[in-house]
């Protein structure tokens, strides 16, 4: 496992990512900090379905389950 070192630049702390990770200059990320301090970067995608092929996001098995689902009106009460 590789390590990186945080450094101060102005009022920010920076972490440099090696080019082998394929991060493009200007690429945007959502960042989350977990309770244990782990940081997660998720690439921001403006339109997730922009390059989708026809039928790519169809799940016949799941669709069948949804067709048979009958809401009763209290499904989300426990949340």
MARDOTOR-633505 format. One record per residue: z, x, y of N, C-alpha, C, O, CB in turn; residue in three letters; residue number from 0; chain. Coordinates in Angstrom, 3 decimals, always signed. Glycine has a CB too. Layout:
<selos>
{n_c3=Z&n_c1=X&n_c2=Y&ca_c3=Z&ca_c1=X&ca_c2=Y&c_c3=Z&c_c1=X&c_c2=Y&o_c3=Z&o_c1=X&o_c2=Y&cb_c3=Z&cb_c1=X&cb_c2=Y&r=ALA&k=NUM&c=A} .
...
</selos>
This chain:
<selos>
{n_c3=+0.000&n_c1=+0.860&n_c2=-1.174&ca_c3=+0.000&ca_c1=+0.000&ca_c2=+0.000&c_c3=+0.000&c_c1=+0.902&c_c2=+1.232&o_c3=+0.764&o_c1=+1.863&o_c2=+1.321&cb_c3=+1.234&cb_c1=-0.976&cb_c2=+0.001&r=UNK&k=0&c=A} .
{n_c3=-0.854&n_c1=+0.575&n_c2=+2.153&ca_c3=-0.941&ca_c1=+1.348&ca_c2=+3.393&c_c3=+0.098&c_c1=+0.866&c_c2=+4.389&o_c3=+0.600&o_c1=-0.253&o_c2=+4.283&cb_c3=-2.349&cb_c1=+1.247&cb_c2=+4.002&r=UNK&k=1&c=A} .
{n_c3=+0.413&n_c1=+1.704&n_c2=+5.344&ca_c3=+1.315&ca_c1=+1.312&ca_c2=+6.412&c_c3=+0.634&c_c1=+1.551&c_c2=+7.749&o_c3=-0.272&o_c1=+2.377&o_c2=+7.857&cb_c3=+2.650&cb_c1=+2.085&cb_c2=+6.326&r=UNK&k=2&c=A} .
{n_c3=+1.075&n_c1=+0.829&n_c2=+8.755&ca_c3=+0.612&ca_c1=+1.022&ca_c2=+10.130&c_c3=+1.847&c_c1=+1.103&c_c2=+11.009&o_c3=+2.932&o_c1=+0.675&o_c2=+10.615&cb_c3=-0.352&cb_c1=-0.137&cb_c2=+10.596&r=UNK&k=3&c=A} .
{n_c3=+1.676&n_c1=+1.650&n_c2=+12.194&ca_c3=+2.797&ca_c1=+1.790&ca_c2=+13.100&c_c3=+2.487&c_c1=+1.020&c_c2=+14.381&o_c3=+1.409&o_c1=+1.161&o_c2=+14.959&cb_c3=+3.091&cb_c1=+3.285&cb_c2=+13.400&r=UNK&k=4&c=A} .
{n_c3=+3.441&n_c1=+0.210&n_c2=+14.812&ca_c3=+3.292&ca_c1=-0.533&ca_c2=+16.066&c_c3=+3.465&c_c1=+0.441&c_c2=+17.232&o_c3=+4.260&o_c1=+1.378&o_c2=+17.160&cb_c3=+4.330&cb_c1=-1.709&cb_c2=+16.158&r=UNK&k=5&c=A} .
{n_c3=+2.709&n_c1=+0.204&n_c2=+18.305&ca_c3=+2.832&ca_c1=+1.045&ca_c2=+19.496&c_c3=+2.807&c_c1=+0.159&c_c2=+20.731&o_c3=+2.244&o_c1=-0.935&o_c2=+20.715&cb_c3=+1.696&cb_c1=+2.107&cb_c2=+19.556&r=UNK&k=6&c=A} .
{n_c3=+3.409&n_c1=+0.633&n_c2=+21.775&ca_c3=+3.480&ca_c1=-0.131&ca_c2=+23.019&c_c3=+2.242&c_c1=+0.160&c_c2=+23.856&o_c3=+1.824&o_c1=+1.310&o_c2=+23.991&cb_c3=+4.775&cb_c1=+0.210&cb_c2=+23.813&r=UNK&k=7&c=A} .
{n_c3=+1.661&n_c1=-0.899&n_c2=+24.415&ca_c3=+0.526&ca_c1=-0.768&ca_c2=+25.334&c_c3=+0.756&c_c1=-1.779&c_c2=+26.448&o_c3=+0.561&o_c1=-2.979&o_c2=+26.251&cb_c3=-0.870&cb_c1=-1.007&cb_c2=+24.602&r=UNK&k=8&c=A} .
{n_c3=+1.167&n_c1=-1.306&n_c2=+27.606&ca_c3=+1.519&ca_c1=-2.203&ca_c2=+28.701&c_c3=+2.743&c_c1=-3.016&c_c2=+28.310&o_c3=+3.763&o_c1=-2.462&o_c2=+27.899&cb_c3=+0.335&cb_c1=-3.134&cb_c2=+29.062&r=UNK&k=9&c=A} .
{n_c3=+2.634&n_c1=-4.336&n_c2=+28.442&ca_c3=+3.744&ca_c1=-5.220&ca_c2=+28.076&c_c3=+3.616&c_c1=-5.767&c_c2=+26.655&o_c3=+4.369&o_c1=-6.657&o_c2=+26.261&cb_c3=+3.828&cb_c1=-6.374&cb_c2=+29.056&r=UNK&k=10&c=A} .
{n_c3=+2.671&n_c1=-5.239&n_c2=+25.889&ca_c3=+2.429&ca_c1=-5.737&ca_c2=+24.534&c_c3=+2.739&c_c1=-4.660&c_c2=+23.509&o_c3=+2.786&o_c1=-3.475&o_c2=+23.838&cb_c3=+0.975&cb_c1=-6.212&cb_c2=+24.380&r=UNK&k=11&c=A} .
{n_c3=+2.949&n_c1=-5.070&n_c2=+22.281&ca_c3=+3.083&ca_c1=-4.156&ca_c2=+21.148&c_c3=+1.842&c_c1=-4.342&c_c2=+20.295&o_c3=+1.508&o_c1=-5.468&o_c2=+19.928&cb_c3=+4.407&cb_c1=-4.423&cb_c2=+20.320&r=UNK&k=12&c=A} .
{n_c3=+1.158&n_c1=-3.263&n_c2=+19.976&ca_c3=-0.123&ca_c1=-3.323&ca_c2=+19.271&c_c3=+0.010&c_c1=-2.754&c_c2=+17.863&o_c3=+0.775&o_c1=-1.819&o_c2=+17.630&cb_c3=-1.205&cb_c1=-2.558&cb_c2=+20.052&r=UNK&k=13&c=A} .
{n_c3=-0.745&n_c1=-3.331&n_c2=+16.924&ca_c3=-0.870&ca_c1=-2.801&ca_c2=+15.576&c_c3=-2.357&c_c1=-2.590&c_c2=+15.343&o_c3=-3.149&o_c1=-3.518&o_c2=+15.508&cb_c3=-0.232&cb_c1=-3.765&cb_c2=+14.493&r=UNK&k=14&c=A} .
{n_c3=-2.740&n_c1=-1.392&n_c2=+14.966&ca_c3=-4.147&ca_c1=-1.072&ca_c2=+14.752&c_c3=-4.528&c_c1=-1.360&c_c2=+13.305&o_c3=-3.814&o_c1=-0.972&o_c2=+12.379&cb_c3=-4.434&cb_c1=+0.405&cb_c2=+15.105&r=UNK&k=15&c=A} .
{n_c3=-5.656&n_c1=-2.041&n_c2=+13.114&ca_c3=-6.165&ca_c1=-2.334&ca_c2=+11.773&c_c3=-7.350&c_c1=-1.423&c_c2=+11.481&o_c3=-8.238&o_c1=-1.274&o_c2=+12.321&cb_c3=-6.576&cb_c1=-3.833&cb_c2=+11.642&r=UNK&k=16&c=A} .
{n_c3=-7.371&n_c1=-0.815&n_c2=+10.307&ca_c3=-8.464&ca_c1=+0.069&ca_c2=+9.918&c_c3=-9.778&c_c1=-0.708&c_c2=+9.828&o_c3=-9.788&o_c1=-1.889&o_c2=+9.481&cb_c3=-8.153&cb_c1=+0.751&cb_c2=+8.575&r=UNK&k=17&c=A} .
{n_c3=-10.881&n_c1=-0.036&n_c2=+10.142&ca_c3=-12.193&ca_c1=-0.689&ca_c2=+10.130&c_c3=-12.573&c_c1=-1.187&c_c2=+8.740&o_c3=-13.399&o_c1=-2.091&o_c2=+8.615&cb_c3=-13.259&cb_c1=+0.269&cb_c2=+10.640&r=UNK&k=18&c=A} .
{n_c3=-11.984&n_c1=-0.611&n_c2=+7.693&ca_c3=-12.323&ca_c1=-1.051&ca_c2=+6.329&c_c3=-11.925&c_c1=-2.503&c_c2=+6.063&o_c3=-12.384&o_c1=-3.099&o_c2=+5.088&cb_c3=-11.645&cb_c1=-0.149&cb_c2=+5.310&r=UNK&k=19&c=A} .
{n_c3=-11.068&n_c1=-3.081&n_c2=+6.930&ca_c3=-10.682&ca_c1=-4.476&ca_c2=+6.765&c_c3=-11.726&c_c1=-5.433&c_c2=+7.339&o_c3=-11.623&o_c1=-6.646&o_c2=+7.155&cb_c3=-9.341&cb_c1=-4.722&cb_c2=+7.424&r=UNK&k=20&c=A} .
{n_c3=-12.716&n_c1=-4.900&n_c2=+8.025&ca_c3=-13.836&ca_c1=-5.708&ca_c2=+8.498&c_c3=-13.524&c_c1=-6.645&c_c2=+9.654&o_c3=-14.241&o_c1=-7.624&o_c2=+9.861&cb_c3=-14.355&cb_c1=-6.503&cb_c2=+7.382&r=UNK&k=21&c=A} .
{n_c3=-12.480&n_c1=-6.367&n_c2=+10.403&ca_c3=-12.145&ca_c1=-7.201&ca_c2=+11.559&c_c3=-13.067&c_c1=-6.813&c_c2=+12.703&o_c3=-13.137&o_c1=-5.644&o_c2=+13.083&cb_c3=-10.639&cb_c1=-7.040&cb_c2=+11.970&r=UNK&k=22&c=A} .
{n_c3=-13.771&n_c1=-7.790&n_c2=+13.248&ca_c3=-14.706&ca_c1=-7.540&ca_c2=+14.338&c_c3=-13.986&c_c1=-7.550&c_c2=+15.679&o_c3=-13.023&o_c1=-8.293&o_c2=+15.871&cb_c3=-15.829&cb_c1=-8.582&cb_c2=+14.331&r=UNK&k=23&c=A} .
{n_c3=-14.452&n_c1=-6.733&n_c2=+16.592&ca_c3=-13.889&ca_c1=-6.725&ca_c2=+17.943&c_c3=-14.042&c_c1=-8.115&c_c2=+18.560&o_c3=-15.117&o_c1=-8.712&o_c2=+18.500&cb_c3=-14.583&cb_c1=-5.645&cb_c2=+18.832&r=UNK&k=24&c=A} .
{n_c3=-12.982&n_c1=-8.615&n_c2=+19.142&ca_c3=-13.021&ca_c1=-9.935&ca_c2=+19.770&c_c3=-12.724&c_c1=-11.086&c_c2=+18.822&o_c3=-12.589&o_c1=-12.228&o_c2=+19.263&cb_c3=-14.353&cb_c1=-10.150&cb_c2=+20.385&r=UNK&k=25&c=A} .
{n_c3=-12.621&n_c1=-10.806&n_c2=+17.526&ca_c3=-12.312&ca_c1=-11.866&ca_c2=+16.560&c_c3=-10.932&c_c1=-12.440&c_c2=+16.875&o_c3=-10.002&o_c1=-11.698&o_c2=+17.190&cb_c3=-12.364&cb_c1=-11.324&cb_c2=+15.091&r=UNK&k=26&c=A} .
{n_c3=-10.805&n_c1=-13.764&n_c2=+16.790&ca_c3=-9.536&ca_c1=-14.426&ca_c2=+17.096&c_c3=-8.828&c_c1=-14.836&c_c2=+15.809&o_c3=-9.453&o_c1=-15.132&o_c2=+14.791&cb_c3=-9.768&cb_c1=-15.658&cb_c2=+17.996&r=UNK&k=27&c=A} .
{n_c3=-7.496&n_c1=-14.842&n_c2=+15.896&ca_c3=-6.662&ca_c1=-15.194&ca_c2=+14.753&c_c3=-5.545&c_c1=-16.128&c_c2=+15.187&o_c3=-5.097&o_c1=-16.094&o_c2=+16.333&cb_c3=-6.081&cb_c1=-13.934&cb_c2=+14.095&r=UNK&k=28&c=A} .
{n_c3=-5.104&n_c1=-16.960&n_c2=+14.256&ca_c3=-3.838&ca_c1=-17.659&ca_c2=+14.405&c_c3=-2.808&c_c1=-16.711&c_c2=+13.809&o_c3=-3.073&o_c1=-16.080&o_c2=+12.786&cb_c3=-3.836&cb_c1=-19.098&cb_c2=+13.693&r=UNK&k=29&c=A} .
{n_c3=-1.642&n_c1=-16.602&n_c2=+14.428&ca_c3=-0.614&ca_c1=-15.706&ca_c2=+13.903&c_c3=+0.667&c_c1=-16.485&c_c2=+13.651&o_c3=+1.083&o_c1=-17.306&o_c2=+14.469&cb_c3=-0.352&cb_c1=-14.534&cb_c2=+14.877&r=UNK&k=30&c=A} .
{n_c3=+1.284&n_c1=-16.217&n_c2=+12.509&ca_c3=+2.514&ca_c1=-16.887&ca_c2=+12.128&c_c3=+3.543&c_c1=-15.838&c_c2=+11.734&o_c3=+3.210&o_c1=-14.851&o_c2=+11.078&cb_c3=+2.269&cb_c1=-17.889&cb_c2=+10.969&r=UNK&k=31&c=A} .
{n_c3=+4.778&n_c1=-16.048&n_c2=+12.129&ca_c3=+5.859&ca_c1=-15.157&ca_c2=+11.726&c_c3=+6.779&c_c1=-15.924&c_c2=+10.790&o_c3=+7.327&o_c1=-16.964&o_c2=+11.156&cb_c3=+6.642&cb_c1=-14.611&cb_c2=+12.963&r=UNK&k=32&c=A} .
{n_c3=+6.944&n_c1=-15.404&n_c2=+9.581&ca_c3=+7.793&ca_c1=-16.022&ca_c2=+8.576&c_c3=+9.253&c_c1=-15.679&c_c2=+8.845&o_c3=+9.547&o_c1=-14.779&o_c2=+9.632&cb_c3=+7.382&cb_c1=-15.568&cb_c2=+7.164&r=UNK&k=33&c=A} .
{n_c3=+10.160&n_c1=-16.386&n_c2=+8.202&ca_c3=+11.594&ca_c1=-16.137&ca_c2=+8.367&c_c3=+11.981&c_c1=-14.712&c_c2=+8.000&o_c3=+12.903&o_c1=-14.138&o_c2=+8.581&cb_c3=+12.391&cb_c1=-17.111&cb_c2=+7.524&r=UNK&k=34&c=A} .
{n_c3=+11.263&n_c1=-14.142&n_c2=+7.024&ca_c3=+11.590&ca_c1=-12.779&ca_c2=+6.597&c_c3=+10.940&c_c1=-11.717&c_c2=+7.475&o_c3=+11.073&o_c1=-10.524&o_c2=+7.205&cb_c3=+11.165&cb_c1=-12.573&cb_c2=+5.160&r=UNK&k=35&c=A} .
{n_c3=+10.230&n_c1=-12.144&n_c2=+8.534&ca_c3=+9.600&ca_c1=-11.209&ca_c2=+9.457&c_c3=+8.146&c_c1=-10.903&c_c2=+9.140&o_c3=+7.476&o_c1=-10.241&o_c2=+9.932&cb_c3=+10.364&cb_c1=-9.945&cb_c2=+9.471&r=UNK&k=36&c=A} .
{n_c3=+7.638&n_c1=-11.371&n_c2=+7.996&ca_c3=+6.245&ca_c1=-11.128&ca_c2=+7.636&c_c3=+5.324&c_c1=-11.819&c_c2=+8.632&o_c3=+5.565&o_c1=-12.962&o_c2=+9.020&cb_c3=+5.956&cb_c1=-11.618&cb_c2=+6.201&r=UNK&k=37&c=A} .
{n_c3=+4.274&n_c1=-11.127&n_c2=+9.041&ca_c3=+3.286&ca_c1=-11.693&ca_c2=+9.950&c_c3=+2.029&c_c1=-12.023&c_c2=+9.158&o_c3=+1.575&o_c1=-11.225&o_c2=+8.338&cb_c3=+2.969&cb_c1=-10.716&cb_c2=+11.118&r=UNK&k=38&c=A} .
{n_c3=+1.475&n_c1=-13.195&n_c2=+9.406&ca_c3=+0.253&ca_c1=-13.623&ca_c2=+8.743&c_c3=-0.799&c_c1=-13.880&c_c2=+9.798&o_c3=-0.552&o_c1=-14.608&o_c2=+10.760&cb_c3=+0.492&cb_c1=-14.886&cb_c2=+7.876&r=UNK&k=39&c=A} .
{n_c3=-1.985&n_c1=-13.285&n_c2=+9.627&ca_c3=-3.114&ca_c1=-13.520&ca_c2=+10.523&c_c3=-4.141&c_c1=-14.361&c_c2=+9.781&o_c3=-4.560&o_c1=-14.009&o_c2=+8.678&cb_c3=-3.740&cb_c1=-12.175&cb_c2=+11.019&r=UNK&k=40&c=A} .
{n_c3=-4.546&n_c1=-15.469&n_c2=+10.385&ca_c3=-5.563&ca_c1=-16.341&ca_c2=+9.794&c_c3=-6.733&c_c1=-16.399&c_c2=+10.769&o_c3=-6.558&o_c1=-16.805&o_c2=+11.917&cb_c3=-4.993&cb_c1=-17.785&cb_c2=+9.491&r=UNK&k=41&c=A} .
{n_c3=-7.931&n_c1=-15.995&n_c2=+10.325&ca_c3=-9.077&ca_c1=-16.010&ca_c2=+11.238&c_c3=-9.331&c_c1=-17.406&c_c2=+11.793&o_c3=-9.321&o_c1=-18.395&o_c2=+11.059&cb_c3=-10.329&cb_c1=-15.499&cb_c2=+10.526&r=UNK&k=42&c=A} .
{n_c3=-9.557&n_c1=-17.466&n_c2=+13.094&ca_c3=-9.857&ca_c1=-18.738&ca_c2=+13.742&c_c3=-11.339&c_c1=-19.038&c_c2=+13.511&o_c3=-12.213&o_c1=-18.230&o_c2=+13.824&cb_c3=-9.511&cb_c1=-18.699&cb_c2=+15.282&r=UNK&k=43&c=A} .
{n_c3=-11.590&n_c1=-20.211&n_c2=+12.962&ca_c3=-12.966&ca_c1=-20.642&ca_c2=+12.706&c_c3=-13.214&c_c1=-21.860&c_c2=+13.578&o_c3=-12.515&o_c1=-22.866&o_c2=+13.456&cb_c3=-13.213&cb_c1=-20.965&cb_c2=+11.174&r=UNK&k=44&c=A} .
{n_c3=-14.203&n_c1=-21.777&n_c2=+14.457&ca_c3=-14.462&ca_c1=-22.865&ca_c2=+15.395&c_c3=-14.916&c_c1=-24.139&c_c2=+14.695&o_c3=-14.453&o_c1=-25.227&o_c2=+15.037&cb_c3=-15.505&cb_c1=-22.440&cb_c2=+16.401&r=UNK&k=45&c=A} .
{n_c3=-15.800&n_c1=-24.022&n_c2=+13.734&ca_c3=-16.280&ca_c1=-25.190&ca_c2=+12.997&c_c3=-16.341&c_c1=-24.821&c_c2=+11.523&o_c3=-17.311&o_c1=-24.220&o_c2=+11.061&cb_c3=-17.682&cb_c1=-25.666&cb_c2=+13.520&r=UNK&k=46&c=A} .
{n_c3=-15.309&n_c1=-25.181&n_c2=+10.800&ca_c3=-15.180&ca_c1=-24.801&ca_c2=+9.398&c_c3=-16.363&c_c1=-25.260&c_c2=+8.552&o_c3=-16.725&o_c1=-24.596&o_c2=+7.581&cb_c3=-13.905&cb_c1=-25.367&cb_c2=+8.831&r=UNK&k=47&c=A} .
{n_c3=-16.961&n_c1=-26.377&n_c2=+8.908&ca_c3=-18.041&ca_c1=-26.951&ca_c2=+8.107&c_c3=-19.434&c_c1=-26.615&c_c2=+8.633&o_c3=-20.423&o_c1=-27.120&o_c2=+8.102&cb_c3=-17.883&cb_c1=-28.439&cb_c2=+8.046&r=UNK&k=48&c=A} .
{n_c3=-19.536&n_c1=-25.778&n_c2=+9.659&ca_c3=-20.827&ca_c1=-25.473&ca_c2=+10.285&c_c3=-21.844&c_c1=-24.922&c_c2=+9.281&o_c3=-23.021&o_c1=-25.276&o_c2=+9.355&cb_c3=-20.631&cb_c1=-24.471&cb_c2=+11.417&r=UNK&k=49&c=A} .
{n_c3=-21.426&n_c1=-24.076&n_c2=+8.357&ca_c3=-22.352&ca_c1=-23.450&ca_c2=+7.411&c_c3=-22.221&c_c1=-24.015&c_c2=+5.999&o_c3=-22.669&o_c1=-23.397&o_c2=+5.034&cb_c3=-22.123&cb_c1=-21.954&cb_c2=+7.379&r=UNK&k=50&c=A} .
{n_c3=-21.608&n_c1=-25.185&n_c2=+5.882&ca_c3=-21.411&ca_c1=-25.800&ca_c2=+4.565&c_c3=-22.742&c_c1=-26.284&c_c2=+3.996&o_c3=-23.610&o_c1=-26.779&o_c2=+4.715&cb_c3=-20.411&cb_c1=-26.973&cb_c2=+4.655&r=UNK&k=51&c=A} .
{n_c3=-22.867&n_c1=-26.124&n_c2=+2.697&ca_c3=-24.053&ca_c1=-26.634&ca_c2=+1.998&c_c3=-23.784&c_c1=-28.069&c_c2=+1.571&o_c3=-22.631&o_c1=-28.454&o_c2=+1.376&cb_c3=-24.414&cb_c1=-25.743&cb_c2=+0.759&r=UNK&k=52&c=A} .
{n_c3=-24.828&n_c1=-28.852&n_c2=+1.426&ca_c3=-24.680&ca_c1=-30.243&ca_c2=+1.019&c_c3=-23.922&c_c1=-30.330&c_c2=-0.298&o_c3=-24.284&o_c1=-29.672&o_c2=-1.273&cb_c3=-26.053&cb_c1=-30.919&cb_c2=+0.893&r=UNK&k=53&c=A} .
{n_c3=-22.873&n_c1=-31.140&n_c2=-0.327&ca_c3=-22.089&ca_c1=-31.358&ca_c2=-1.535&c_c3=-21.049&c_c1=-30.287&c_c2=-1.832&o_c3=-20.337&o_c1=-30.383&o_c2=-2.831&cb_c3=-22.997&cb_c1=-31.466&cb_c2=-2.683&r=UNK&k=54&c=A} .
{n_c3=-20.949&n_c1=-29.267&n_c2=-0.982&ca_c3=-20.039&ca_c1=-28.147&ca_c2=-1.251&c_c3=-18.569&c_c1=-28.566&c_c2=-1.291&o_c3=-17.780&o_c1=-27.978&o_c2=-2.031&cb_c3=-20.224&cb_c1=-27.075&cb_c2=-0.200&r=UNK&k=55&c=A} .
{n_c3=-18.204&n_c1=-29.559&n_c2=-0.517&ca_c3=-16.810&ca_c1=-29.968&ca_c2=-0.431&c_c3=-16.540&c_c1=-31.277&c_c2=-1.156&o_c3=-15.594&o_c1=-31.990&o_c2=-0.822&cb_c3=-16.403&cb_c1=-30.096&cb_c2=+1.009&r=UNK&k=56&c=A} .
{n_c3=-17.354&n_c1=-31.592&n_c2=-2.131&ca_c3=-17.165&ca_c1=-32.813&ca_c2=-2.906&c_c3=-16.455&c_c1=-32.463&c_c2=-4.205&o_c3=-16.860&o_c1=-31.541&o_c2=-4.912&cb_c3=-18.523&cb_c1=-33.519&cb_c2=-3.189&r=UNK&k=57&c=A} .
{n_c3=-15.410&n_c1=-33.191&n_c2=-4.510&ca_c3=-14.645&ca_c1=-33.006&ca_c2=-5.733&c_c3=-14.643&c_c1=-34.354&c_c2=-6.451&o_c3=-13.853&o_c1=-35.240&o_c2=-6.125&cb_c3=-13.172&cb_c1=-32.490&cb_c2=-5.438&r=UNK&k=58&c=A} .
{n_c3=-15.531&n_c1=-34.500&n_c2=-7.425&ca_c3=-15.693&ca_c1=-35.790&ca_c2=-8.105&c_c3=-14.396&c_c1=-36.285&c_c2=-8.734&o_c3=-14.106&o_c1=-37.480&o_c2=-8.688&cb_c3=-16.763&cb_c1=-35.681&cb_c2=-9.173&r=UNK&k=59&c=A} .
{n_c3=-13.619&n_c1=-35.389&n_c2=-9.316&ca_c3=-12.367&ca_c1=-35.792&ca_c2=-9.945&c_c3=-11.377&c_c1=-36.330&c_c2=-8.906&o_c3=-10.752&o_c1=-37.368&o_c2=-9.121&cb_c3=-11.750&cb_c1=-34.609&cb_c2=-10.705&r=UNK&k=60&c=A} .
{n_c3=-11.238&n_c1=-35.630&n_c2=-7.793&ca_c3=-10.348&ca_c1=-36.069&ca_c2=-6.729&c_c3=-10.852&c_c1=-37.370&c_c2=-6.103&o_c3=-10.065&o_c1=-38.273&o_c2=-5.822&cb_c3=-10.216&cb_c1=-34.978&cb_c2=-5.658&r=UNK&k=61&c=A} .
{n_c3=-12.156&n_c1=-37.462&n_c2=-5.888&ca_c3=-12.724&ca_c1=-38.685&ca_c2=-5.323&c_c3=-12.397&c_c1=-39.895&c_c2=-6.191&o_c3=-12.119&o_c1=-40.975&o_c2=-5.670&cb_c3=-14.240&cb_c1=-38.546&cb_c2=-5.165&r=UNK&k=62&c=A} .
{n_c3=-12.428&n_c1=-39.725&n_c2=-7.501&ca_c3=-12.120&ca_c1=-40.831&ca_c2=-8.420&c_c3=-10.655&c_c1=-41.243&c_c2=-8.275&o_c3=-10.346&o_c1=-42.435&o_c2=-8.299&cb_c3=-12.424&cb_c1=-40.427&cb_c2=-9.891&r=UNK&k=63&c=A} .
{n_c3=-9.757&n_c1=-40.281&n_c2=-8.126&ca_c3=-8.341&ca_c1=-40.598&ca_c2=-7.928&c_c3=-8.127&c_c1=-41.382&c_c2=-6.632&o_c3=-7.326&o_c1=-42.316&o_c2=-6.593&cb_c3=-7.504&cb_c1=-39.309&cb_c2=-7.908&r=UNK&k=64&c=A} .
{n_c3=-8.831&n_c1=-41.009&n_c2=-5.595&ca_c3=-8.695&ca_c1=-41.677&ca_c2=-4.303&c_c3=-9.237&c_c1=-43.102&c_c2=-4.372&o_c3=-8.668&o_c1=-44.014&o_c2=-3.773&cb_c3=-9.425&cb_c1=-40.884&cb_c2=-3.209&r=UNK&k=65&c=A} .
{n_c3=-10.328&n_c1=-43.292&n_c2=-5.094&ca_c3=-10.897&ca_c1=-44.641&ca_c2=-5.213&c_c3=-9.918&c_c1=-45.596&c_c2=-5.901&o_c3=-9.905&o_c1=-46.792&o_c2=-5.612&cb_c3=-12.223&cb_c1=-44.594&cb_c2=-5.994&r=UNK&k=66&c=A} .
{n_c3=-9.100&n_c1=-45.061&n_c2=-6.811&ca_c3=-8.159&ca_c1=-45.889&ca_c2=-7.558&c_c3=-6.815&c_c1=-46.040&c_c2=-6.848&o_c3=-5.947&o_c1=-46.758&o_c2=-7.343&cb_c3=-7.942&cb_c1=-45.303&cb_c2=-8.931&r=UNK&k=67&c=A} .
{n_c3=-6.621&n_c1=-45.389&n_c2=-5.713&ca_c3=-5.359&ca_c1=-45.422&ca_c2=-4.987&c_c3=-5.241&c_c1=-46.703&c_c2=-4.163&o_c3=-6.166&o_c1=-47.062&o_c2=-3.434&cb_c3=-5.231&cb_c1=-44.193&cb_c2=-4.081&r=UNK&k=68&c=A} .
{n_c3=-4.124&n_c1=-47.379&n_c2=-4.277&ca_c3=-3.864&ca_c1=-48.580&ca_c2=-3.491&c_c3=-2.619&c_c1=-48.336&c_c2=-2.634&o_c3=-1.515&o_c1=-48.253&o_c2=-3.172&cb_c3=-3.677&cb_c1=-49.834&cb_c2=-4.416&r=UNK&k=69&c=A} .
{n_c3=-2.777&n_c1=-48.220&n_c2=-1.316&ca_c3=-1.609&ca_c1=-47.990&ca_c2=-0.460&c_c3=-0.691&c_c1=-49.206&c_c2=-0.461&o_c3=-1.156&o_c1=-50.345&o_c2=-0.498&cb_c3=-2.050&cb_c1=-47.660&cb_c2=+0.978&r=UNK&k=70&c=A} .
{n_c3=+0.601&n_c1=-48.959&n_c2=-0.419&ca_c3=+1.582&ca_c1=-50.040&ca_c2=-0.414&c_c3=+2.296&c_c1=-50.136&c_c2=+0.932&o_c3=+3.030&o_c1=-51.092&o_c2=+1.181&cb_c3=+2.599&cb_c1=-49.835&cb_c2=-1.533&r=UNK&k=71&c=A} .
{n_c3=+2.080&n_c1=-49.142&n_c2=+1.800&ca_c3=+2.613&ca_c1=-49.211&ca_c2=+3.147&c_c3=+3.820&c_c1=-48.346&c_c2=+3.430&o_c3=+4.235&o_c1=-48.249&o_c2=+4.585&cb_c3=+2.952&cb_c1=-50.578&cb_c2=+3.442&r=UNK&k=72&c=A} .
{n_c3=+4.403&n_c1=-47.713&n_c2=+2.425&ca_c3=+5.597&ca_c1=-46.895&ca_c2=+2.641&c_c3=+5.430&c_c1=-45.490&c_c2=+2.075&o_c3=+6.431&o_c1=-44.811&o_c2=+1.843&cb_c3=+6.812&cb_c1=-47.564&cb_c2=+2.013&r=UNK&k=73&c=A} .
{n_c3=+4.222&n_c1=-45.038&n_c2=+1.848&ca_c3=+3.984&ca_c1=-43.759&ca_c2=+1.201&c_c3=+4.557&c_c1=-42.588&c_c2=+1.987&o_c3=+4.978&o_c1=-41.601&o_c2=+1.384&cb_c3=+2.511&cb_c1=-43.559&cb_c2=+0.997&r=UNK&k=74&c=A} .
{n_c3=+4.585&n_c1=-42.664&n_c2=+3.301&ca_c3=+5.032&ca_c1=-41.550&ca_c2=+4.105&c_c3=+6.464&c_c1=-41.665&c_c2=+4.588&o_c3=+6.935&o_c1=-40.783&o_c2=+5.306&cb_c3=+4.144&cb_c1=-41.401&cb_c2=+5.260&r=UNK&k=75&c=A} .
{n_c3=+7.174&n_c1=-42.728&n_c2=+4.215&ca_c3=+8.544&ca_c1=-42.934&ca_c2=+4.691&c_c3=+9.470&c_c1=-41.774&c_c2=+4.367&o_c3=+10.349&o_c1=-41.448&o_c2=+5.165&cb_c3=+9.103&cb_c1=-44.195&cb_c2=+4.100&r=UNK&k=76&c=A} .
{n_c3=+9.292&n_c1=-41.146&n_c2=+3.213&ca_c3=+10.192&ca_c1=-40.067&ca_c2=+2.806&c_c3=+9.923&c_c1=-38.772&c_c2=+3.570&o_c3=+10.695&o_c1=-37.821&o_c2=+3.452&cb_c3=+10.061&cb_c1=-39.818&cb_c2=+1.315&r=UNK&k=77&c=A} .
{n_c3=+8.848&n_c1=-38.719&n_c2=+4.346&ca_c3=+8.510&ca_c1=-37.508&ca_c2=+5.096&c_c3=+8.953&c_c1=-37.713&c_c2=+6.518&o_c3=+8.777&o_c1=-36.827&o_c2=+7.353&cb_c3=+6.986&cb_c1=-37.182&cb_c2=+5.026&r=UNK&k=78&c=A} .
</selos>
